[in-house]
Amino acid sequence: MKKKMWMSLILGASMALAAGCGNDAGSTGTNGTSGGEGGDSAGEKKMYTIAISQYVEHPSLDATREGFMAALKDGGLVEEDNLKIDLSNAQADAANNLSIAQKIATDKSDLVLGIATPSAQAVVQQVKDKPVLFAAVTDPLNAKLVTNLEKPGGNVTGASDTNPEAIKTLASFIAQQMPEIKKVGLVLNEGEPNAVVMAGNAEAAFKEHNIELIKASVTNTSEVQQAADSLVGKVDALYITLDNTVVSAVDTIIKIANDKDIPFFSSDRDTVEKGAFATVGFKYFDHGYQVGEMAVDILKNGANPADLAITVPDKLDLILNLSAAAEQGIEVTEEMKASVTDQETNIIQ
């Protein structure tokens, strides 16, 4: 009886030992990596989620978003592979804009992008626990997005779409090449902080050349045509800032400028491509790409938004649209063309 009992104990111990050895062998794969839960998670592809709040659809903001996405792709973040984009558009509605920001604040995302000042302000106010980037913002300090351009601090950084030298250069071009222009009309939504800042800069720049800036105010896109019409006969040229309300209805201004032979100047390349005569600017795609590079640096390299300086456009050039000039009764001289540095890119036929 005792012999049988000892035999049973020995057999049981042997089976336990064999089972233990089997588990040890199974915990190491052919590539030497550990199995189990840790091994499975290590083998999984890291997925990133980026929430984007865009204030309204128009060419400059759309190009900003496209440049941002291109930089993500170039940095190894690709939709339907390792990246999910949650895109929301406020359609220039303040209530929608706030609601979008509040939703983003409660959702699980790895990074947030606000495109245009109102959207950037809303997400910065609502989102405190994840990195926030902004783009297409005229004055980050005035908009209270950051307190320092070199060292933003906190969880927010991004890119301003305004170089103060742009409007100064455009005003000088107008004064030198089109001296008959003494009054410039500006359609303006004074409810947009970025537009107000740029209007002030433009007024100062034109004043340096004894050119008067005359404003026509609007509160929404439906008022843009009437405001532009009200300037006809009072001004020698038209001009708009990076005003989301106005840019969204810029086709109506282009038509008035063409019909009445009024030179039309803008603050962005995309509007010149659509039919304004001239600007001193840059490509919004490039602007968005800069911000996309920041996103890659934060998500993949662990960069801290607090340490990433706010960038501004550094590729400024005069941009002319020759077809628009013909529509608006402008004679484009060789001297005007000579003012364009990159003529192949920035003289639009």
C-alpha positions in Angstrom: 0.0 0.0 0.0 2.8 2.3 1.0 4.7 1.4 -2.2 1.6 2.3 -4.3 1.3 5.6 -2.6 4.9 6.5 -3.2 4.6 5.5 -6.8 1.6 7.8 -7.2 3.4 10.7 -5.7 6.4 10.2 -7.9 4.2 10.0 -11.0 2.3 13.1 -10.1 5.5 15.1 -9.5 6.9 14.0 -12.9 3.7 15.1 -14.7 3.9 18.5 -12.9 7.5 18.9 -13.9 6.7 18.0 -17.5 3.8 20.5 -17.6 6.1 23.2 -16.2 8.7 22.5 -18.8 6.0 22.6 -21.5 4.8 26.1 -20.4 8.4 27.4 -20.4 8.9 26.2 -23.9 5.6 27.7 -25.1 6.4 31.1 -23.6 9.3 31.6 -26.1 8.6 31.8 -29.8 10.9 31.0 -32.6 12.0 34.6 -32.8 12.9 34.6 -29.1 10.1 37.1 -28.1 8.0 36.5 -25.0 4.5 35.2 -25.6 1.3 35.8 -23.5 -0.5 39.1 -23.2 2.7 41.3 -23.2 3.9 39.7 -26.4 0.6 40.2 -28.2 0.4 43.9 -27.2 4.0 44.4 -28.3 3.2 43.0 -31.7 0.2 45.2 -32.2 0.5 48.3 -34.4 0.2 51.6 -32.5 -3.0 53.5 -33.6 -3.2 57.3 -33.3 -6.3 59.4 -33.3 -6.2 63.1 -34.2 -9.3 65.3 -33.7 -9.5 68.3 -36.1 -11.9 71.2 -35.6 -12.1 73.5 -38.7 -14.1 76.7 -38.5 -15.4 76.8 -42.0 -14.7 75.5 -45.5 -12.8 77.7 -47.8 -9.7 77.2 -50.0 -7.1 78.5 -47.5 -8.3 76.5 -44.6 -8.9 73.4 -46.7 -5.3 73.7 -48.1 -4.0 74.0 -44.5 -5.7 70.8 -43.6 -4.4 69.1 -46.7 -0.9 70.2 -45.9 -1.2 68.9 -42.4 -2.4 65.5 -43.6 0.5 65.3 -46.1 3.0 65.9 -43.4 1.5 63.2 -41.2 1.7 60.7 -44.1 5.3 61.7 -44.8 6.0 61.1 -41.1 4.6 57.6 -41.2 1.0 58.4 -39.9 -1.4 57.1 -42.5 -5.2 56.9 -42.4 -6.7 53.4 -42.4 -3.3 52.1 -41.4 -2.2 53.6 -38.1 -4.1 56.8 -38.0 -7.7 57.8 -37.4 -8.9 61.4 -38.2 -12.0 62.8 -36.5 -12.8 65.9 -38.6 -15.5 68.4 -37.6 -16.5 71.6 -39.4 -18.4 74.3 -37.5 -19.6 76.0 -40.8 -18.8 79.4 -39.3 -21.4 78.9 -36.5 -20.2 79.9 -33.0 -22.6 77.4 -31.2 -21.4 74.6 -33.4 -17.8 75.6 -32.8 -18.2 75.4 -29.0 -20.1 72.1 -29.2 -17.3 70.5 -31.3 -14.6 71.6 -28.9 -16.6 70.3 -25.9 -17.1 66.9 -27.7 -13.4 66.7 -28.5 -12.5 67.4 -24.9 -14.4 64.3 -23.8 -13.4 62.0 -26.6 -10.2 59.9 -26.6 -7.7 61.4 -29.0 -4.0 61.6 -29.0 -3.8 65.2 -30.4 -6.1 68.0 -31.4 -5.8 70.5 -34.2 -7.8 73.8 -34.4 -7.9 75.4 -37.9 -8.7 79.1 -37.8 -8.7 81.4 -34.8 -12.3 80.7 -33.5 -11.8 76.9 -33.6 -8.3 77.2 -32.0 -9.7 79.4 -29.2 -12.5 76.9 -28.5 -10.4 73.8 -28.3 -7.7 75.6 -26.3 -10.3 76.6 -23.8 -11.9 73.1 -23.6 -9.0 70.7 -24.0 -6.4 70.6 -21.2 -5.2 67.0 -21.0 -3.8 66.4 -24.5 -1.6 68.2 -27.0 -3.3 71.0 -29.0 -2.0 72.5 -32.2 -3.4 75.5 -34.1 -3.1 76.7 -37.7 -4.4 79.6 -39.8 -4.3 81.9 -36.7 -3.3 85.5 -37.3 -2.2 86.5 -33.8 -1.8 83.7 -31.2 -1.0 86.2 -28.4 -4.0 88.5 -29.1 -6.2 85.4 -29.4 -4.9 84.2 -26.0 -3.8 80.9 -27.3 -0.3 81.2 -25.9 1.5 83.7 -23.8 4.9 83.4 -25.4 5.8 82.6 -29.0 9.2 81.1 -28.4 8.2 79.0 -25.4 4.4 78.5 -25.5 4.2 76.5 -22.3 1.3 74.2 -21.4 -0.2 71.9 -24.0 -0.6 74.3 -26.9 1.6 75.3 -29.9 1.2 75.8 -33.6 1.7 78.2 -36.5 0.6 81.7 -37.2 -0.4 82.4 -40.8 0.7 86.0 -40.8 4.1 87.6 -41.3 3.7 91.4 -40.5 6.0 92.1 -43.4 3.5 90.8 -46.0 1.0 93.7 -45.8 3.8 96.3 -45.7 5.3 94.8 -48.9 1.9 94.8 -50.6 1.2 98.4 -49.6 4.6 99.4 -51.0 3.9 97.6 -54.3 0.5 99.3 -54.6 2.0 102.8 -53.9 4.9 102.3 -56.3 3.2 100.5 -59.2 -0.4 101.9 -59.0 -0.1 105.5 -57.7 -3.6 106.3 -58.8 -4.9 104.2 -55.9 -5.6 106.6 -53.0 -8.5 104.8 -51.3 -8.8 101.1 -50.6 -12.1 99.4 -49.5 -12.0 96.6 -46.9 -15.0 94.3 -46.3 -14.6 93.2 -42.7 -16.2 91.1 -40.0 -15.2 93.0 -36.8 -16.4 90.0 -34.8 -13.4 88.0 -35.9 -10.3 89.0 -33.8 -7.8 87.8 -36.5 -9.5 90.0 -39.1 -9.5 93.0 -36.8 -5.8 92.6 -36.1 -5.0 92.4 -39.8 -7.2 95.3 -40.6 -5.2 97.4 -38.1 -1.9 96.4 -39.6 -3.2 97.1 -43.1 -4.5 100.5 -42.1 -1.1 101.4 -40.7 0.8 100.1 -43.7 -1.4 102.0 -46.2 -1.2 105.2 -44.1 2.6 105.1 -44.6 1.9 105.7 -48.3 -1.0 108.2 -47.8 -3.6 105.6 -48.8 -6.8 105.7 -46.9 -8.5 102.4 -45.8 -12.3 102.6 -45.9 -14.2 99.8 -44.1 -17.5 98.1 -44.8 -18.6 95.8 -42.0 -20.4 92.5 -42.1 -21.6 90.0 -39.6 -22.1 87.0 -41.8 -21.4 85.8 -45.4 -24.8 86.8 -46.7 -23.9 90.5 -46.2 -20.6 90.4 -48.1 -22.0 91.2 -51.5 -23.9 94.2 -50.2 -20.9 95.5 -48.3 -18.7 95.2 -51.4 -21.3 97.0 -53.5 -21.4 99.8 -51.0 -17.8 100.5 -51.6 -18.1 100.9 -55.4 -17.6 104.5 -56.4 -16.0 105.3 -53.0 -12.7 103.5 -53.4 -10.0 102.9 -56.1 -9.3 99.3 -55.0 -10.7 96.5 -52.8 -8.8 94.5 -50.2 -9.6 91.7 -47.8 -7.8 90.2 -44.8 -7.7 86.5 -43.7 -11.3 87.0 -42.6 -13.1 83.7 -42.6 -16.6 85.2 -43.0 -15.5 87.3 -46.0 -13.2 84.7 -47.6 -16.1 82.2 -47.6 -18.0 84.6 -49.9 -15.1 86.0 -51.9 -16.6 85.0 -55.2 -19.1 87.8 -54.8 -16.3 90.3 -54.4 -14.4 88.9 -57.4 -17.5 89.4 -59.5 -18.0 93.0 -58.4 -14.3 93.8 -59.0 -14.4 92.3 -62.5 -17.7 93.9 -63.4 -16.7 97.4 -62.2 -13.0 97.2 -63.2 -11.7 97.6 -59.6 -8.3 96.2 -58.6 -8.8 93.5 -55.9 -6.0 92.6 -53.5 -6.1 89.8 -50.9 -4.1 88.5 -48.0 -3.7 84.9 -49.3 -2.6 83.0 -52.4 -5.7 80.9 -52.7 -7.9 84.0 -53.2 -5.5 85.3 -55.9 -5.8 81.9 -57.6 -9.5 82.3 -57.5 -9.5 85.8 -59.0 -8.0 88.5 -56.9 -5.2 90.4 -58.6 -2.4 90.3 -56.1 -1.1 89.5 -52.7 2.2 89.0 -50.8 1.8 85.6 -49.4 2.6 81.9 -49.3 1.0 78.5 -49.9 -1.4 77.5 -47.1 -0.5 73.9 -48.0 3.0 74.7 -46.8 1.7 76.3 -43.7 -0.4 73.3 -42.8 2.6 71.0 -43.6 4.6 72.9 -40.9 2.0 72.1 -38.3 1.8 68.5 -39.5 5.5 68.1 -38.9 4.9 69.4 -35.3 2.2 66.7 -34.8 4.6 64.0 -36.0 7.3 65.3 -33.6 4.9 65.2 -30.7 3.2 61.8 -31.4 6.2 59.8 -32.6 9.2 61.5 -31.0 7.6 62.6 -27.7 8.2 66.3 -28.2 6.6 68.6 -25.7 4.2 71.3 -27.2 5.4 73.7 -24.4 8.9 73.7 -26.0 7.9 74.0 -29.7 8.1 77.7 -30.8 5.2 79.2 -32.8 6.2 79.4 -36.5 5.3 82.0 -39.1 5.4 81.8 -42.9 9.0 82.4 -44.2 8.5 82.1 -47.9 6.9 85.4 -48.8 6.6 86.6 -52.3 4.5 88.9 -54.5 1.8 86.8 -56.3 0.1 88.1 -59.4 -2.9 86.8 -61.4 -2.7 88.0 -65.0 -6.1 86.8 -65.9 -7.6 88.7 -63.0 -5.7 91.8 -64.0 -7.3 91.7 -67.4 -10.8 91.2 -65.9 -10.2 94.2 -63.6 -8.8 96.6 -66.2 -5.2 96.5 -64.8 -2.3 96.9 -67.1 0.5 94.6 -65.8 3.8 96.2 -66.6 7.2 94.4 -66.8 8.2 96.4 -63.7 5.3 94.8 -61.8 6.4 91.3 -62.9 10.0 92.0 -61.9 8.8 92.5 -58.4 7.9 88.8 -58.2 10.9 86.7 -57.0 9.7 83.3 -58.2 8.0 84.2 -61.4 7.5 80.6 -62.6 5.4 79.8 -59.5 3.9 83.2 -58.5 2.9 84.8 -61.8 -0.4 83.0 -62.4 -1.6 83.1 -66.0 
